[in-house]
C-alpha cells in the first residue's frame, strides 16, 4: 500500500496503490502507522508522495458504497486518523504532488507543512487540486474547510468549497494552495531540498515554533464539533448524495 525510501535523515512515504492511490481502509491504516513510526525511527522530515499522474484520487468511493453502516463509519474514521497522523507529525512534512489531487488527496496535502506540485508535461491538460466534494454530492466538514481557509484565506476558500472547484497547478500556486511548482521529475527532490534547509536550523526552536504555529491543524480534525462523523454519514445517505455517488461510480467503471 505504501513504499518508504530514505534520503539521509528524510523519509519519503509514497502512496503505492495503483492506478490512482484511492484511499481504502488498508492504505489509510498503513499511512497512519508509517507517519507515527517515522519520527520514532529517526526521521527528521517526511515527504509524502504519490503516483506520477495522480497524487491520490481521494477516497475509494466504489469500495465505500459497498460497505454496511458500521464498516462505512470505520472507513471514514480511518481516513481522519491518517490525516490526523500527518497533521500531528512532530517533524515537518512536505507533500510532493506529482499529478492530480482531488478531494481526500487534497486533504492529505493540506495536512502537510508545505506543498510542491508538478507542472503537467501537457499544458493543455494541467494537473488539478482541490476539494471537489460538492460536485460528487458531499458536504465538506467544518474541520476540513478550516484547512483550506488557513491556506488560501476565508473568502477564496468559500468560493472554492461551495463550487467544488479544482484549480490547475498554476492557479493553485497563484492563490497559495501550493507553495512551489516544479517539473514532474523534480517534485520529490525539491521537497527533500526544502526539508533539508528547514532541519538545518536550530532544531529545538524550529520545532517548538512549528508546533505552536500548526496546533490549529490537528485541532480542526480532532474536534468532534468540527468533524461530526454521524452528521456526515447522515448526509452521505441522503437521496441526492447517493444519486451523485452512484453516478460517480458508474463513470469510474467505464
Secondary structure by P-SEA (a helix, b strand, c coil): cbbbbbcccbbbbbbcccccccccaaaaaaaaaaaaacccccccbbbbbbcccccccccaaaaaaaccaaaaaaaaaaaaaaaaaaaaccbbbbbbccccccaaaaaaaaaccbbbbbccccccbbbbbccccccccccccaaaaaaaaaaccaaaaaaaaaacccccaaaaaaaccccccccccaaaaaaaaaaaaaaccccaaaaaaaaaaaaaaaaaaaccccccaaaaaaaaacaaaaaaaaaaaaaaac
